[in-house]
Amino acid sequence: MQLVLNTYGAYLSRRGELFQVKVKDQSTEISARKVRSILISTGAAFSSDAVQLAV
């Protein structure tokens, strides 16, 4: 699965062994094992813990 963050204000963080994507009041959790690549566009942010989980 390719994880694409192209929504302004989207935030990628880590929650245990899951990626957590927050956009406004909505939150989605995705297993890190299912993600093969991450694409982040302008206006989105990510935590250093999410980077560590991705590597």
C-alpha distance matrix in Angstrom:
0.0 3.8 6.4 9.5 12.9 15.5 17.9 21.1 21.7 18.1 18.1 15.5 17.1 17.0 18.3 18.9 15.8 13.7 12.5 14.7 14.5 18.0 19.3 23.0 23.7 20.3 18.0 14.6 13.4 10.0 10.1 9.8 9.3 5.9 4.8 5.5 7.1 8.9 11.2 14.3 17.1 20.7 21.7 18.8 19.4 18.1 19.9 20.9 19.7 16.1 16.6 18.2 15.4 12.9 15.4
3.8 0.0 3.8 6.3 9.9 12.3 15.1 18.2 19.0 15.7 15.9 13.6 15.8 16.5 18.5 19.6 16.8 14.4 12.4 14.3 13.3 16.6 17.6 21.4 22.7 19.6 17.5 14.6 14.0 11.0 11.9 10.9 11.4 8.6 5.9 5.8 4.9 5.9 7.6 10.8 13.5 17.2 18.4 15.8 16.6 15.7 18.0 19.1 18.6 14.8 14.9 17.2 15.0 12.0 14.6
6.4 3.8 0.0 3.8 6.7 9.7 12.1 15.0 15.5 12.0 12.1 10.0 12.6 13.7 15.8 17.5 15.3 12.5 9.7 11.0 9.7 12.9 13.9 17.7 19.1 16.2 14.2 11.7 11.4 9.1 10.9 10.1 11.9 9.5 6.5 7.9 6.2 4.7 6.2 8.4 11.3 14.7 15.4 12.5 13.3 12.4 15.0 16.5 16.1 12.3 13.0 15.6 13.6 11.1 14.3
9.5 6.3 3.8 0.0 3.8 6.1 8.9 12.0 13.1 10.2 11.3 10.3 13.6 15.6 18.0 20.2 18.4 15.4 12.2 12.6 10.2 12.6 12.6 16.3 18.3 15.8 14.6 12.8 13.6 12.1 14.4 13.7 15.7 13.3 10.3 11.1 8.5 5.9 4.8 6.1 8.1 11.5 12.4 10.1 11.8 12.1 15.3 17.3 17.6 13.9 14.3 17.5 16.1 13.6 16.6
12.9 9.9 6.7 3.8 0.0 3.8 5.8 8.4 9.3 6.5 8.1 8.1 11.9 14.6 17.1 19.9 18.8 15.6 12.0 11.5 8.4 10.0 9.6 13.2 15.6 13.7 12.9 12.1 13.4 12.9 15.7 15.1 17.7 15.8 12.8 14.0 11.2 7.8 6.2 4.9 6.2 8.9 9.0 6.5 8.6 9.7 13.2 15.8 16.5 13.1 13.9 17.4 16.4 14.4 17.5
15.5 12.3 9.7 6.1 3.8 0.0 3.8 6.5 8.9 7.5 10.2 11.3 15.1 18.1 20.6 23.5 22.5 19.3 15.7 14.9 11.5 12.0 10.5 13.5 16.4 15.0 15.0 14.8 16.6 16.4 19.3 18.8 21.3 19.1 16.2 17.0 14.0 10.8 8.0 6.3 5.1 7.1 7.6 6.7 10.1 12.2 15.9 18.6 19.7 16.5 17.1 20.7 20.0 17.9 20.8
17.9 15.1 12.1 8.9 5.8 3.8 0.0 3.8 6.2 5.6 9.2 11.3 15.0 18.3 20.4 23.7 23.2 19.8 16.2 14.5 10.7 10.1 7.7 10.1 13.3 12.3 13.2 13.7 16.3 16.9 20.2 20.2 23.0 20.9 18.3 19.7 17.0 13.6 11.4 9.1 7.9 8.4 7.0 6.6 10.0 12.6 16.2 19.3 20.4 17.5 18.6 22.2 21.5 19.9 23.0
21.1 18.2 15.0 12.0 8.4 6.5 3.8 0.0 3.8 5.6 9.0 12.0 15.4 19.0 21.3 24.7 24.7 21.5 17.9 15.9 12.3 10.9 8.3 9.6 13.3 13.4 14.5 15.9 18.4 19.4 22.6 22.4 25.5 23.8 21.0 22.4 19.4 15.8 13.4 10.3 8.5 7.2 4.5 5.6 9.0 12.3 15.7 18.9 20.5 18.1 19.2 22.7 22.6 21.3 24.2
21.7 19.0 15.5 13.1 9.3 8.9 6.2 3.8 0.0 3.8 6.4 10.0 12.9 16.5 18.6 22.2 22.7 19.6 16.1 13.7 10.4 8.3 6.3 7.2 10.9 11.5 12.3 14.3 16.7 18.2 21.4 21.3 24.7 23.4 20.8 22.6 19.9 16.1 14.5 11.2 10.4 9.3 5.8 5.3 7.3 10.4 13.3 16.8 18.1 16.2 17.7 21.1 21.0 20.3 23.3
18.1 15.7 12.0 10.2 6.5 7.5 5.6 5.6 3.8 0.0 3.8 6.8 10.1 13.6 15.7 19.1 19.3 16.1 12.5 10.3 6.9 5.7 4.7 7.5 10.4 9.8 9.8 11.0 13.1 14.5 17.6 17.6 20.9 19.6 17.1 19.1 16.6 13.0 12.0 9.2 9.6 9.9 7.3 4.8 6.3 8.4 11.5 15.0 15.8 13.3 15.2 18.4 17.9 17.1 20.3
18.1 15.9 12.1 11.3 8.1 10.2 9.2 9.0 6.4 3.8 0.0 3.8 6.5 10.2 12.5 16.0 16.5 13.6 10.1 8.0 5.7 5.2 6.6 9.1 11.3 10.7 9.5 10.6 11.8 13.2 15.9 15.5 19.1 18.5 16.1 18.2 15.9 12.4 12.3 9.6 11.1 11.5 9.2 5.9 4.8 5.4 7.9 11.6 12.1 10.1 12.2 15.2 14.8 14.7 17.8
15.5 13.6 10.0 10.3 8.1 11.3 11.3 12.0 10.0 6.8 3.8 0.0 3.8 7.1 9.9 13.0 13.0 10.3 6.7 5.7 4.7 6.6 9.2 12.2 13.7 12.2 9.8 9.7 9.8 10.5 12.7 11.9 15.6 15.3 12.8 15.1 13.1 10.0 10.9 9.2 11.8 13.2 11.8 8.0 6.3 4.5 6.4 9.5 9.4 6.7 9.2 12.0 11.2 11.0 14.3
17.1 15.8 12.6 13.6 11.9 15.1 15.0 15.4 12.9 10.1 6.5 3.8 0.0 3.8 6.8 9.8 10.6 8.5 5.8 5.1 6.5 8.2 11.5 14.0 14.7 13.5 10.5 10.5 9.5 10.6 12.1 11.2 15.0 15.6 13.7 16.1 14.8 12.2 13.9 12.5 15.3 16.5 15.0 11.4 8.8 5.9 5.2 7.9 6.7 5.0 8.5 10.2 9.4 10.5 13.6
17.0 16.5 13.7 15.6 14.6 18.1 18.3 19.0 16.5 13.6 10.2 7.1 3.8 0.0 3.8 6.2 7.1 5.9 4.8 5.7 8.7 10.9 14.5 16.9 17.1 15.4 12.0 11.2 9.0 9.7 10.1 9.2 12.9 14.2 13.0 15.6 15.2 13.4 15.8 15.2 18.4 19.9 18.7 15.0 12.4 9.1 7.5 8.7 5.8 4.8 8.6 8.9 7.2 9.5 12.4
18.3 18.5 15.8 18.0 17.1 20.6 20.4 21.3 18.6 15.7 12.5 9.9 6.8 3.8 0.0 3.8 6.1 5.2 6.1 6.3 10.0 11.8 15.5 17.6 16.9 15.1 11.5 10.8 8.1 9.6 9.7 10.0 13.3 14.8 14.5 17.6 17.7 16.3 18.9 18.4 21.5 23.1 21.5 17.9 15.5 12.5 10.9 12.1 8.9 8.5 12.1 11.9 9.7 12.3 15.1
18.9 19.6 17.5 20.2 19.9 23.5 23.7 24.7 22.2 19.1 16.0 13.0 9.8 6.2 3.8 0.0 3.8 5.5 8.1 9.5 13.2 15.4 19.2 21.3 20.5 18.6 14.9 13.6 10.4 10.8 9.6 9.6 12.2 14.5 14.7 17.6 18.4 17.7 20.8 20.8 24.2 26.0 24.7 21.0 18.5 15.2 13.2 13.5 9.7 9.9 12.9 11.6 9.1 12.2 14.5
15.8 16.8 15.3 18.4 18.8 22.5 23.2 24.7 22.7 19.3 16.5 13.0 10.6 7.1 6.1 3.8 0.0 3.8 7.0 9.7 13.2 16.1 19.7 22.3 21.8 19.4 15.6 13.5 9.8 8.9 6.7 6.2 8.4 11.0 11.5 14.3 15.6 15.5 18.9 19.6 23.2 25.4 24.7 20.9 18.8 15.4 14.0 14.0 10.4 9.6 12.1 10.8 7.4 9.9 12.3
13.7 14.4 12.5 15.4 15.6 19.3 19.8 21.5 19.6 16.1 13.6 10.3 8.5 5.9 5.2 5.5 3.8 0.0 3.8 6.3 9.7 12.7 16.2 19.0 18.5 15.8 12.1 9.7 6.1 5.5 4.6 5.3 8.4 9.7 9.8 13.2 14.1 13.5 16.6 17.1 20.5 22.8 21.9 18.1 16.5 13.5 12.9 13.8 10.7 8.8 11.8 11.8 8.4 10.0 13.2
12.5 12.4 9.7 12.2 12.0 15.7 16.2 17.9 16.1 12.5 10.1 6.7 5.8 4.8 6.1 8.1 7.0 3.8 0.0 3.8 6.5 9.9 13.2 16.3 16.4 13.8 10.3 8.2 5.6 5.2 6.3 6.0 9.7 10.1 9.0 12.2 12.1 10.6 13.3 13.5 16.8 19.1 18.2 14.4 12.9 10.2 10.3 11.9 9.6 6.7 9.9 11.0 8.2 8.8 12.5
14.7 14.3 11.0 12.6 11.5 14.9 14.5 15.9 13.7 10.3 8.0 5.7 5.1 5.7 6.3 9.5 9.7 6.3 3.8 0.0 3.8 6.5 10.0 12.8 12.7 10.3 6.8 5.6 4.5 6.4 8.9 9.6 13.2 13.0 12.0 15.3 14.7 12.6 14.5 13.9 16.6 18.4 16.8 13.2 11.9 9.9 10.3 12.9 11.0 8.6 12.1 13.6 11.4 12.2 15.8
14.5 13.3 9.7 10.2 8.4 11.5 10.7 12.3 10.4 6.9 5.7 4.7 6.5 8.7 10.0 13.2 13.2 9.7 6.5 3.8 0.0 3.8 6.7 10.0 10.6 8.2 5.6 5.2 6.4 8.0 11.2 11.9 15.3 14.3 12.7 15.7 14.4 11.7 12.7 11.6 13.8 15.4 13.7 10.3 9.9 9.1 10.8 13.9 13.0 10.2 13.2 15.5 13.7 13.7 17.3
18.0 16.6 12.9 12.6 10.0 12.0 10.1 10.9 8.3 5.7 5.2 6.6 8.2 10.9 11.8 15.4 16.1 12.7 9.9 6.5 3.8 0.0 3.8 6.4 7.2 5.7 4.4 6.5 8.9 11.4 14.7 15.6 19.0 18.0 16.5 19.4 17.9 14.8 15.1 13.3 14.7 15.4 12.9 10.0 10.0 10.1 11.8 15.4 14.8 12.7 15.7 18.1 16.8 17.0 20.5
19.3 17.6 13.9 12.6 9.6 10.5 7.7 8.3 6.3 4.7 6.6 9.2 11.5 14.5 15.5 19.2 19.7 16.2 13.2 10.0 6.7 3.8 0.0 3.8 6.1 5.4 6.5 8.8 11.8 14.1 17.6 18.5 21.8 20.3 18.6 21.2 19.3 16.1 15.6 13.4 13.8 14.1 11.4 9.4 10.6 12.0 14.3 18.0 18.0 15.7 18.3 21.1 19.9 19.7 23.2
23.0 21.4 17.7 16.3 13.2 13.5 10.1 9.6 7.2 7.5 9.1 12.2 14.0 16.9 17.6 21.3 22.3 19.0 16.3 12.8 10.0 6.4 3.8 0.0 3.8 5.7 8.1 11.3 14.5 17.2 20.8 21.9 25.2 23.9 22.3 25.0 23.1 19.8 19.1 16.6 16.6 16.2 12.9 11.7 12.8 14.5 16.4 20.2 20.3 18.5 21.2 23.9 22.9 23.0 26.5
23.7 22.7 19.1 18.3 15.6 16.4 13.3 13.3 10.9 10.4 11.3 13.7 14.7 17.1 16.9 20.5 21.8 18.5 16.4 12.7 10.6 7.2 6.1 3.8 0.0 3.8 6.7 10.4 13.6 16.8 20.3 21.9 25.1 23.9 22.9 26.0 24.6 21.6 21.5 19.4 19.8 19.8 16.6 15.0 15.6 16.6 18.0 21.7 21.1 19.6 22.7 24.9 23.6 24.1 27.6
20.3 19.6 16.2 15.8 13.7 15.0 12.3 13.4 11.5 9.8 10.7 12.2 13.5 15.4 15.1 18.6 19.4 15.8 13.8 10.3 8.2 5.7 5.4 5.7 3.8 0.0 3.8 6.9 10.4 13.5 17.1 19.0 21.9 20.5 19.7 22.9 21.9 19.2 19.4 17.9 18.8 19.4 16.7 14.6 15.3 15.8 17.4 21.0 20.1 18.0 21.2 23.4 21.6 21.9 25.5
18.0 17.5 14.2 14.6 12.9 15.0 13.2 14.5 12.3 9.8 9.5 9.8 10.5 12.0 11.5 14.9 15.6 12.1 10.3 6.8 5.6 4.4 6.5 8.1 6.7 3.8 0.0 3.8 6.8 10.1 13.6 15.5 18.5 17.4 16.8 20.2 19.5 17.0 17.9 16.7 18.3 19.4 17.1 14.3 14.3 13.9 15.1 18.4 17.0 14.9 18.3 20.2 18.1 18.7 22.4
14.6 14.6 11.7 12.8 12.1 14.8 13.7 15.9 14.3 11.0 10.6 9.7 10.5 11.2 10.8 13.6 13.5 9.7 8.2 5.6 5.2 6.5 8.8 11.3 10.4 6.9 3.8 0.0 3.8 6.6 10.2 12.5 15.2 13.8 13.6 17.1 16.8 14.9 16.3 15.9 18.1 19.9 18.2 15.0 15.1 14.2 15.4 18.3 16.6 14.0 17.2 18.9 16.4 16.6 20.4
13.4 14.0 11.4 13.6 13.4 16.6 16.3 18.4 16.7 13.1 11.8 9.8 9.5 9.0 8.1 10.4 9.8 6.1 5.6 4.5 6.4 8.9 11.8 14.5 13.6 10.4 6.8 3.8 0.0 3.8 6.8 9.3 12.0 11.3 11.4 15.2 15.5 14.2 16.3 16.5 19.2 21.4 20.0 16.5 15.9 14.1 14.6 16.9 14.6 12.1 15.4 16.5 13.6 14.2 17.9
10.0 11.0 9.1 12.1 12.9 16.4 16.9 19.4 18.2 14.5 13.2 10.5 10.6 9.7 9.6 10.8 8.9 5.5 5.2 6.4 8.0 11.4 14.1 17.2 16.8 13.5 10.1 6.6 3.8 0.0 3.8 6.3 8.6 7.5 7.9 11.7 12.5 11.9 14.6 15.6 18.7 21.3 20.6 17.0 16.5 14.5 15.2 16.9 14.7 11.7 14.4 15.4 12.1 12.0 15.6
10.1 11.9 10.9 14.4 15.7 19.3 20.2 22.6 21.4 17.6 15.9 12.7 12.1 10.1 9.7 9.6 6.7 4.6 6.3 8.9 11.2 14.7 17.6 20.8 20.3 17.1 13.6 10.2 6.8 3.8 0.0 3.8 5.3 5.6 7.0 10.6 12.4 12.8 16.1 17.5 20.9 23.7 23.3 19.6 18.7 16.1 16.3 17.2 14.5 11.9 14.1 14.3 10.6 10.8 14.0
9.8 10.9 10.1 13.7 15.1 18.8 20.2 22.4 21.3 17.6 15.5 11.9 11.2 9.2 10.0 9.6 6.2 5.3 6.0 9.6 11.9 15.6 18.5 21.9 21.9 19.0 15.5 12.5 9.3 6.3 3.8 0.0 3.8 5.4 5.3 8.3 9.9 10.6 14.2 15.8 19.5 22.4 22.4 18.7 17.4 14.5 14.5 14.7 12.2 9.5 11.0 11.1 7.4 7.2 10.2
9.3 11.4 11.9 15.7 17.7 21.3 23.0 25.5 24.7 20.9 19.1 15.6 15.0 12.9 13.3 12.2 8.4 8.4 9.7 13.2 15.3 19.0 21.8 25.2 25.1 21.9 18.5 15.2 12.0 8.6 5.3 3.8 0.0 3.8 5.7 7.8 10.7 12.5 16.2 18.4 22.0 25.2 25.5 21.9 20.9 18.0 18.1 18.0 15.5 13.0 13.9 13.5 9.9 9.4 11.5
5.9 8.6 9.5 13.3 15.8 19.1 20.9 23.8 23.4 19.6 18.5 15.3 15.6 14.2 14.8 14.5 11.0 9.7 10.1 13.0 14.3 18.0 20.3 23.9 23.9 20.5 17.4 13.8 11.3 7.5 5.6 5.4 3.8 0.0 3.8 6.5 9.4 11.2 14.6 17.1 20.5 23.8 24.3 20.8 20.4 18.1 19.0 19.4 17.4 14.3 15.3 15.8 12.3 10.9 13.5
4.8 5.9 6.5 10.3 12.8 16.2 18.3 21.0 20.8 17.1 16.1 12.8 13.7 13.0 14.5 14.7 11.5 9.8 9.0 12.0 12.7 16.5 18.6 22.3 22.9 19.7 16.8 13.6 11.4 7.9 7.0 5.3 5.7 3.8 0.0 3.8 5.8 7.4 10.9 13.5 17.0 20.4 21.0 17.7 17.4 15.2 16.4 16.8 15.4 11.9 12.5 13.6 10.6 8.4 11.2
5.5 5.8 7.9 11.1 14.0 17.0 19.7 22.4 22.6 19.1 18.2 15.1 16.1 15.6 17.6 17.6 14.3 13.2 12.2 15.3 15.7 19.4 21.2 25.0 26.0 22.9 20.2 17.1 15.2 11.7 10.6 8.3 7.8 6.5 3.8 0.0 3.8 7.2 10.4 13.6 17.0 20.5 21.9 18.8 18.6 16.6 17.9 17.9 16.9 13.6 13.0 14.2 11.9 8.8 10.5
7.1 4.9 6.2 8.5 11.2 14.0 17.0 19.4 19.9 16.6 15.9 13.1 14.8 15.2 17.7 18.4 15.6 14.1 12.1 14.7 14.4 17.9 19.3 23.1 24.6 21.9 19.5 16.8 15.5 12.5 12.4 9.9 10.7 9.4 5.8 3.8 0.0 3.8 6.8 10.1 13.4 16.9 18.5 15.7 15.7 14.0 15.9 16.0 15.8 12.4 11.4 13.4 11.9 8.3 10.2
8.9 5.9 4.7 5.9 7.8 10.8 13.6 15.8 16.1 13.0 12.4 10.0 12.2 13.4 16.3 17.7 15.5 13.5 10.6 12.6 11.7 14.8 16.1 19.8 21.6 19.2 17.0 14.9 14.2 11.9 12.8 10.6 12.5 11.2 7.4 7.2 3.8 0.0 3.8 6.5 10.0 13.4 14.8 11.9 12.0 10.7 13.1 13.8 14.1 10.5 9.8 12.7 11.6 8.4 10.9
11.2 7.6 6.2 4.8 6.2 8.0 11.4 13.4 14.5 12.0 12.3 10.9 13.9 15.8 18.9 20.8 18.9 16.6 13.3 14.5 12.7 15.1 15.6 19.1 21.5 19.4 17.9 16.3 16.3 14.6 16.1 14.2 16.2 14.6 10.9 10.4 6.8 3.8 0.0 3.8 6.6 10.3 12.2 10.0 11.0 11.0 14.1 15.2 16.2 12.8 12.0 15.3 14.8 11.7 13.9
14.3 10.8 8.4 6.1 4.9 6.3 9.1 10.3 11.2 9.2 9.6 9.2 12.5 15.2 18.4 20.8 19.6 17.1 13.5 13.9 11.6 13.3 13.4 16.6 19.4 17.9 16.7 15.9 16.5 15.6 17.5 15.8 18.4 17.1 13.5 13.6 10.1 6.5 3.8 0.0 3.8 7.0 8.5 6.4 7.6 8.5 12.1 13.7 15.3 12.2 11.7 15.4 15.4 12.9 15.2
17.1 13.5 11.3 8.1 6.2 5.1 7.9 8.5 10.4 9.6 11.1 11.8 15.3 18.4 21.5 24.2 23.2 20.5 16.8 16.6 13.8 14.7 13.8 16.6 19.8 18.8 18.3 18.1 19.2 18.7 20.9 19.5 22.0 20.5 17.0 17.0 13.4 10.0 6.6 3.8 0.0 3.8 6.4 6.1 8.7 10.9 14.6 16.5 18.5 15.6 15.1 18.9 19.1 16.7 18.8
20.7 17.2 14.7 11.5 8.9 7.1 8.4 7.2 9.3 9.9 11.5 13.2 16.5 19.9 23.1 26.0 25.4 22.8 19.1 18.4 15.4 15.4 14.1 16.2 19.8 19.4 19.4 19.9 21.4 21.3 23.7 22.4 25.2 23.8 20.4 20.5 16.9 13.4 10.3 7.0 3.8 0.0 3.8 5.7 8.4 11.5 15.0 17.2 19.6 17.3 16.8 20.6 21.3 19.3 21.3
21.7 18.4 15.4 12.4 9.0 7.6 7.0 4.5 5.8 7.3 9.2 11.8 15.0 18.7 21.5 24.7 24.7 21.9 18.2 16.8 13.7 12.9 11.4 12.9 16.6 16.7 17.1 18.2 20.0 20.6 23.3 22.4 25.5 24.3 21.0 21.9 18.5 14.8 12.2 8.5 6.4 3.8 0.0 3.8 6.8 10.5 13.8 16.6 18.8 16.7 17.1 20.7 21.3 19.8 22.2
18.8 15.8 12.5 10.1 6.5 6.7 6.6 5.6 5.3 4.8 5.9 8.0 11.4 15.0 17.9 21.0 20.9 18.1 14.4 13.2 10.3 10.0 9.4 11.7 15.0 14.6 14.3 15.0 16.5 17.0 19.6 18.7 21.9 20.8 17.7 18.8 15.7 11.9 10.0 6.4 6.1 5.7 3.8 0.0 3.8 7.1 10.7 13.6 15.5 13.1 13.8 17.4 17.7 16.4 19.0
19.4 16.6 13.3 11.8 8.6 10.1 10.0 9.0 7.3 6.3 4.8 6.3 8.8 12.4 15.5 18.5 18.8 16.5 12.9 11.9 9.9 10.0 10.6 12.8 15.6 15.3 14.3 15.1 15.9 16.5 18.7 17.4 20.9 20.4 17.4 18.6 15.7 12.0 11.0 7.6 8.7 8.4 6.8 3.8 0.0 3.8 7.1 10.0 12.1 10.3 11.0 14.5 15.2 14.4 16.9
18.1 15.7 12.4 12.1 9.7 12.2 12.6 12.3 10.4 8.4 5.4 4.5 5.9 9.1 12.5 15.2 15.4 13.5 10.2 9.9 9.1 10.1 12.0 14.5 16.6 15.8 13.9 14.2 14.1 14.5 16.1 14.5 18.0 18.1 15.2 16.6 14.0 10.7 11.0 8.5 10.9 11.5 10.5 7.1 3.8 0.0 3.8 6.7 8.4 6.6 7.6 10.8 11.5 11.2 13.6
19.9 18.0 15.0 15.3 13.2 15.9 16.2 15.7 13.3 11.5 7.9 6.4 5.2 7.5 10.9 13.2 14.0 12.9 10.3 10.3 10.8 11.8 14.3 16.4 18.0 17.4 15.1 15.4 14.6 15.2 16.3 14.5 18.1 19.0 16.4 17.9 15.9 13.1 14.1 12.1 14.6 15.0 13.8 10.7 7.1 3.8 0.0 3.8 5.3 5.2 6.7 8.9 10.1 10.9 12.9
20.9 19.1 16.5 17.3 15.8 18.6 19.3 18.9 16.8 15.0 11.6 9.5 7.9 8.7 12.1 13.5 14.0 13.8 11.9 12.9 13.9 15.4 18.0 20.2 21.7 21.0 18.4 18.3 16.9 16.9 17.2 14.7 18.0 19.4 16.8 17.9 16.0 13.8 15.2 13.7 16.5 17.2 16.6 13.6 10.0 6.7 3.8 0.0 3.8 5.4 5.0 6.3 8.7 9.8 10.8
19.7 18.6 16.1 17.6 16.5 19.7 20.4 20.5 18.1 15.8 12.1 9.4 6.7 5.8 8.9 9.7 10.4 10.7 9.6 11.0 13.0 14.8 18.0 20.3 21.1 20.1 17.0 16.6 14.6 14.7 14.5 12.2 15.5 17.4 15.4 16.9 15.8 14.1 16.2 15.3 18.5 19.6 18.8 15.5 12.1 8.4 5.3 3.8 0.0 3.8 5.4 5.0 6.2 8.6 10.0
16.1 14.8 12.3 13.9 13.1 16.5 17.5 18.1 16.2 13.3 10.1 6.7 5.0 4.8 8.5 9.9 9.6 8.8 6.7 8.6 10.2 12.7 15.7 18.5 19.6 18.0 14.9 14.0 12.1 11.7 11.9 9.5 13.0 14.3 11.9 13.6 12.4 10.5 12.8 12.2 15.6 17.3 16.7 13.1 10.3 6.6 5.2 5.4 3.8 0.0 3.8 5.4 5.1 6.2 8.8
16.6 14.9 13.0 14.3 13.9 17.1 18.6 19.2 17.7 15.2 12.2 9.2 8.5 8.6 12.1 12.9 12.1 11.8 9.9 12.1 13.2 15.7 18.3 21.2 22.7 21.2 18.3 17.2 15.4 14.4 14.1 11.0 13.9 15.3 12.5 13.0 11.4 9.8 12.0 11.7 15.1 16.8 17.1 13.8 11.0 7.6 6.7 5.0 5.4 3.8 0.0 3.8 5.4 5.0 6.3
18.2 17.2 15.6 17.5 17.4 20.7 22.2 22.7 21.1 18.4 15.2 12.0 10.2 8.9 11.9 11.6 10.8 11.8 11.0 13.6 15.5 18.1 21.1 23.9 24.9 23.4 20.2 18.9 16.5 15.4 14.3 11.1 13.5 15.8 13.6 14.2 13.4 12.7 15.3 15.4 18.9 20.6 20.7 17.4 14.5 10.8 8.9 6.3 5.0 5.4 3.8 0.0 3.8 5.4 5.3
15.4 15.0 13.6 16.1 16.4 20.0 21.5 22.6 21.0 17.9 14.8 11.2 9.4 7.2 9.7 9.1 7.4 8.4 8.2 11.4 13.7 16.8 19.9 22.9 23.6 21.6 18.1 16.4 13.6 12.1 10.6 7.4 9.9 12.3 10.6 11.9 11.9 11.6 14.8 15.4 19.1 21.3 21.3 17.7 15.2 11.5 10.1 8.7 6.2 5.1 5.4 3.8 0.0 3.8 5.5
12.9 12.0 11.1 13.6 14.4 17.9 19.9 21.3 20.3 17.1 14.7 11.0 10.5 9.5 12.3 12.2 9.9 10.0 8.8 12.2 13.7 17.0 19.7 23.0 24.1 21.9 18.7 16.6 14.2 12.0 10.8 7.2 9.4 10.9 8.4 8.8 8.3 8.4 11.7 12.9 16.7 19.3 19.8 16.4 14.4 11.2 10.9 9.8 8.6 6.2 5.0 5.4 3.8 0.0 3.8
15.4 14.6 14.3 16.6 17.5 20.8 23.0 24.2 23.3 20.3 17.8 14.3 13.6 12.4 15.1 14.5 12.3 13.2 12.5 15.8 17.3 20.5 23.2 26.5 27.6 25.5 22.4 20.4 17.9 15.6 14.0 10.2 11.5 13.5 11.2 10.5 10.2 10.9 13.9 15.2 18.8 21.3 22.2 19.0 16.9 13.6 12.9 10.8 10.0 8.8 6.3 5.3 5.5 3.8 0.0
